[in-house]
């Protein structure tokens, strides 16, 4: 459930307009606590976003308010109607950065929570988390963000994505996919986002996290009968260790278990002897194509 302030930020509709639409047209009927404060369900927010987009196209709210969700969707899908740019993802991303700027972890948590509730998980990864993490990283390297501000965002991502993975794992019966980074590689957010994409596709995600010895990853993958081990190698600082870890996994994992590797440092790895054994992932699109080759039950 979301506050009226959060709904206004997510939909682009001002608080005053939201109140007017509810009072005059009952476009949604939010719950209220004993003090009269509004509380909106996710489906209310989705409907309000659609209403806002339709009014931006020139349709009158007095007419739209009577439309069912199906009729409203038909209005937005009408040919020849070019809607405004899709700003929802950008709005959530901006809210997270602003929250870090102002040392407001609760606002960062709320922005990501709404994005996860209202957007497809693939959109959250590509259009919310990726630009946010790039922005935060650039600000940290330039000195305009300190460590505490960076941790507001990265801590939020770890907590909320972890919670989503736990929820999705309860409702899937597919063979596990194991996600990790190798020894001394502590940058985990790329592999965490990959796990989120896999979960959205119905995969059971066993997230081991960063800085895991190759021998431990191999033991774990064998014990849980994993379909695939996915590694992220995002930096060049530990190339020697990364090469050793990849070699160990390529040689020790049983053949039925796939070994997929992605990350910005992959082109610097010495993969030649193991290319037949390894699937190299250039980006998240390549990762999704690789997921298509697995027999993952559809939800």
C-alpha positions in Angstrom: 0.0 0.0 0.0 1.3 3.5 -0.9 0.8 7.0 0.4 -0.7 9.8 -1.6 2.7 11.4 -1.9 4.3 8.3 -3.3 1.4 7.8 -5.7 1.8 11.4 -6.9 5.5 10.9 -7.6 4.9 7.6 -9.4 2.0 8.8 -11.6 2.9 12.4 -12.3 -0.5 13.5 -11.0 -0.3 16.2 -8.3 -1.7 15.6 -4.9 -4.3 18.3 -5.4 -5.4 16.7 -8.7 -5.6 13.3 -7.2 -7.9 14.6 -4.4 -10.1 16.4 -7.0 -10.3 13.3 -9.2 -11.4 11.2 -6.3 -13.8 13.7 -5.0 -15.5 14.5 -8.3 -15.2 11.3 -10.3 -14.2 8.5 -7.8 -11.6 7.3 -10.3 -10.2 5.1 -7.5 -11.3 4.6 -3.9 -8.3 4.4 -1.6 -8.4 2.9 1.8 -8.1 5.2 4.8 -6.6 4.8 8.2 -8.3 6.0 11.5 -6.8 9.4 10.9 -8.2 9.7 7.4 -4.9 9.2 5.6 -5.2 7.6 2.1 -3.6 4.3 1.3 -3.5 3.1 -2.3 -3.2 -0.4 -3.6 -0.8 -1.2 -6.6 -3.8 -1.6 -8.9 -4.9 2.0 -8.0 -1.5 3.3 -8.9 -1.6 1.5 -12.3 -5.0 2.9 -13.1 -4.0 6.4 -12.1 -0.9 6.2 -14.3 -3.1 5.2 -17.3 -5.6 7.9 -16.6 -2.8 10.5 -16.5 -1.4 9.3 -19.8 -4.9 9.4 -21.4 -5.5 12.9 -20.2 -2.1 13.9 -21.6 -3.4 12.7 -24.9 -6.3 15.1 -24.7 -9.1 12.9 -23.3 -11.3 14.4 -20.6 -11.1 12.9 -17.2 -14.9 13.2 -16.8 -15.2 10.7 -19.6 -12.3 8.5 -18.7 -13.4 8.1 -15.1 -16.4 5.9 -16.3 -14.1 3.6 -18.3 -13.3 0.1 -17.1 -9.7 -0.9 -17.0 -10.2 -2.7 -20.4 -11.8 0.3 -22.0 -9.0 2.5 -20.7 -6.4 0.1 -22.1 -8.1 0.3 -25.5 -7.9 4.1 -25.4 -4.2 4.0 -24.8 -3.7 1.3 -27.5 -5.7 3.2 -30.2 -3.7 3.6 -33.4 -2.5 7.1 -34.3 -2.4 8.2 -30.7 1.2 9.0 -29.8 1.5 9.1 -26.0 3.9 11.1 -24.0 7.3 9.5 -23.2 7.2 6.7 -20.7 8.5 8.5 -17.6 7.7 6.0 -14.8 11.0 4.2 -14.8 12.9 7.5 -15.0 10.8 8.9 -12.2 11.6 6.0 -9.9 15.3 6.2 -10.8 15.4 9.9 -10.1 13.7 9.4 -6.8 16.3 6.9 -5.6 19.2 9.3 -6.5 17.5 12.3 -4.9 16.9 10.2 -1.8 20.6 9.4 -1.6 21.5 13.0 -2.1 19.3 14.0 0.8 20.3 11.1 3.1 16.8 9.7 3.1 17.0 5.9 2.9 13.3 5.5 3.6 12.5 7.4 0.4 15.0 5.3 -1.6 13.3 2.1 -0.2 9.9 3.4 -1.1 10.9 4.3 -4.7 12.4 0.9 -5.4 9.5 -0.9 -3.7 7.0 0.9 -6.0 9.1 0.2 -9.1 9.2 -3.5 -8.2 5.5 -3.6 -7.5 4.4 -1.7 -10.6 6.9 -2.5 -13.4 8.0 -5.7 -15.1 11.2 -6.9 -13.4 13.1 -6.6 -16.6 12.2 -3.0 -16.9 13.3 -2.4 -13.3 16.7 -3.9 -14.1 17.2 -2.0 -17.4 15.5 1.3 -16.8 15.7 1.8 -13.0 18.5 0.0 -11.4 21.1 0.1 -14.3 20.9 3.9 -14.7 20.8 4.5 -11.0 23.8 2.4 -10.3 25.8 4.0 -13.1 24.8 7.5 -11.8 25.7 6.6 -8.3 29.0 5.1 -9.4 30.0 8.2 -11.4 29.1 10.5 -8.5 31.1 8.4 -6.1 34.2 8.4 -8.4 33.9 12.1 -9.0 33.6 12.8 -5.2 30.1 14.3 -5.4 28.7 11.3 -3.5 30.3 9.9 -0.3 30.4 6.3 0.8 27.3 6.7 3.0 25.2 8.1 0.1 26.3 5.2 -2.2 25.4 2.7 0.5 21.9 4.1 0.8 21.3 3.0 -2.7 23.3 -0.3 -2.8 21.9 -1.4 0.6 18.3 -0.7 -0.7 19.0 -2.8 -3.8 20.4 -5.7 -1.9 17.5 -5.8 0.6 14.7 -5.4 -1.8 16.0 -7.6 -4.6 16.8 -10.3 -2.1 13.3 -10.2 -0.8 11.9 -10.5 -4.3 14.1 -13.5 -5.0 12.9 -15.2 -1.8 9.3 -14.7 -2.8 9.7 -16.0 -6.4 11.7 -19.0 -5.2 8.7 -20.1 -3.2 6.5 -20.4 -6.3 8.8 -22.1 -8.8 9.7 -25.7 -9.3 12.5 -25.3 -11.9 16.1 -26.5 -11.4 18.2 -24.0 -9.6 20.5 -21.4 -11.2 23.4 -20.5 -8.9 24.6 -16.8 -9.0 27.9 -15.7 -7.5 31.1 -13.7 -8.0 34.6 -15.2 -7.5 37.2 -14.7 -4.7 37.9 -11.0 -4.0 35.2 -9.8 -6.4 32.9 -7.8 -4.1 30.9 -5.9 -6.7 27.7 -7.9 -6.6 25.0 -5.7 -8.0 25.4 -6.9 -11.6 24.9 -10.5 -10.6 22.1 -9.6 -8.3 20.2 -7.9 -11.2 20.8 -11.0 -13.4 19.2 -13.1 -10.7 16.2 -10.7 -10.6 15.8 -11.2 -14.4 16.0 -14.9 -14.1 13.5 -14.9 -11.3 11.0 -12.9 -13.4 11.3 -15.7 -16.0 10.3 -18.4 -13.5 13.8 -19.6 -12.5 14.7 -20.8 -9.0 17.6 -18.5 -8.1 20.2 -19.6 -5.5 22.1 -16.3 -4.8 25.4 -17.0 -3.1 26.6 -13.3 -3.4 30.1 -11.9 -3.8 33.6 -13.2 -3.0 32.9 -17.0 -3.1 35.7 -19.5 -3.7 35.3 -21.5 -6.9 35.6 -24.8 -5.0 32.6 -23.7 -2.8 30.5 -22.7 -5.8 31.2 -26.1 -7.5 30.3 -28.0 -4.3 27.1 -26.0 -3.9 26.0 -26.4 -7.5 26.5 -30.2 -7.4 24.6 -30.5 -4.1 21.5 -28.6 -5.3 21.6 -30.2 -8.8 21.9 -26.8 -10.4 21.1 -26.3 -14.1 23.6 -23.5 -14.5 26.2 -21.5 -12.6 26.2 -17.8 -13.5 29.3 -15.7 -12.7 29.9 -12.0 -12.9 33.4 -10.6 -13.5 32.8 -6.8 -13.5 36.3 -5.5 -12.7 39.9 -6.1 -13.8 41.5 -5.8 -10.3 41.5 -9.6 -9.7 42.0 -11.0 -13.2 44.5 -13.6 -12.0 42.1 -14.9 -9.4 39.2 -14.7 -11.8 41.1 -16.8 -14.4 42.0 -19.4 -11.8 38.4 -19.5 -10.5 36.9 -19.9 -14.0 39.4 -22.6 -14.9 38.6 -24.5 -11.6 34.9 -24.3 -12.3 35.1 -25.3 -15.9 37.1 -28.4 -14.9 35.2 -29.4 -11.8 31.6 -28.8 -12.6 29.8 -31.8 -14.0 29.0 -31.5 -17.7 25.2 -31.2 -17.2 25.7 -28.0 -15.2 26.2 -25.0 -17.5 28.7 -22.3 -16.8 27.7 -18.8 -17.9 30.0 -15.7 -17.4 29.2 -12.0 -17.9 30.7 -8.7 -16.8 32.9 -5.9 -18.2 36.1 -7.8 -17.5 35.2 -10.9 -19.4 37.1 -9.8 -22.6 40.3 -9.7 -20.5 39.9 -13.3 -19.2 41.9 -16.2 -20.6 38.9 -18.4 -21.7 40.5 -20.0 -24.7 41.0 -23.5 -23.2 37.4 -23.5 -21.9 35.3 -21.8 -24.6 33.5 -25.0 -25.4 32.5 -25.3 -21.8 31.5 -21.7 -21.2 28.7 -19.4 -22.4 29.8 -15.8 -22.5 27.1 -13.2 -21.9 27.7 -9.9 -23.5 24.8 -8.1 -21.8 21.4 -8.7 -20.2 19.8 -9.4 -23.6 22.3 -12.2 -24.2 21.5 -13.5 -20.7 17.8 -13.6 -21.5 18.4 -15.5 -24.7 20.5 -18.0 -22.8 17.6 -18.4 -20.3 15.3 -19.2 -23.3 17.4 -22.4 -23.8 16.5 -23.7 -20.4 13.3 -25.7 -19.6 11.9 -23.3 -17.0 8.2 -23.9 -16.2 6.0 -21.0 -17.1 4.0 -19.4 -14.3 
